[in-house]
Amino acid sequence: MSKKIVVITGSPRKNGNSFAMTDSFIRAAEQKGHSVTRFDAAMMQIGGCHACETCFKTGKACSFDDDFNQIAPAILEADVLVFTMPVYWYSIPAQIKGVIDRIYSLVVGGKDIAGKECALIACCEEADLSVLDGVRIPMERTAALNKWTMVGEVLVPGVLNPGDIDKTDGCRQAAALANKI
Ligand SMILES: Cc1cc2nc3c(=O)[nH]c(=O)nc-3n(C[C@H](O)[C@H](O)[C@H](O)COP(=O)(O)O)c2cc1C
């Protein structure tokens, strides 16, 4: 069955490791007949949540009308959400954290976002897989709270510079993730 997949990236490096995995995933997902819409959060203007709780009161998801309001309708329509990012300081990069925080607007706005599938593609410099806990655990808990099914995680430690991902099987794993959707 063809599904609507929304991919949200968090790296500012277009030639970087998480983008390479993202590209592999998207190619494989499109080959399987899924439709993919991609948002590169680091190339968009997206701030954090103001916790004003006026979500959808202006007709848009967020009253602070930046580029998140382009992503919100796509999230609402999506069957599958795929988040891709590097680890920054043992955590989620600010560029994509703004998007994740503002998914709050869909919850406060009473939108039905339950039942989606979700996946995570992430990488970091250090060789220790537990460094990726800083993105894995919050994404798993976010998925669970929103009643999304986490269908797959590609977690690749030990990559620092652009191109390092090619010394791992990260892109192959990212392509294989498309088989889980
Ligand atoms: C601001 C910043 C913070 C980082 N913090 C960490 C970290 O805490 N742990 C780690 O292993 N790597 C850290 N890194 C390294 C990146 O995770 C690593 O270079 C990754 O491959 C970048 O992915 P990208 O090429 O997709 O941007 C950091 C990089 C930057 C720029």
The ligand as an ORCA input file, in Angstrom:
! r2SCAN-3c Opt
* xyz 0 1
  C      27.204     21.530     17.542
  C      27.629     20.087     17.443
  C      27.505     19.263     18.545
  C      27.846     17.919     18.444
  N      27.700     17.132     19.540
  C      28.030     15.815     19.471
  C      27.884     14.964     20.615
  O      27.432     15.355     21.680
  N      28.263     13.655     20.491
  C      28.764     13.147     19.314
  O      29.094     11.963     19.272
  N      28.882     13.928     18.214
  C      28.526     15.242     18.267
  N      28.653     16.052     17.154
  C      29.133     15.446     15.899
  C      28.008     15.107     14.914
  O      26.985     14.347     15.525
  C      28.610     14.299     13.759
  O      29.604     15.076     13.103
  C      27.567     13.861     12.757
  O      28.150     12.965     11.832
  C      26.978     15.051     12.011
  O      25.948     14.618     11.154
  P      25.604     15.420      9.801
  O      26.811     15.233      8.891
  O      24.400     14.777      9.296
  O      25.406     16.851     10.174
  C      28.335     17.395     17.225
  C      28.458     18.240     16.117
  C      28.117     19.571     16.215
  C      28.262     20.469     15.001
*
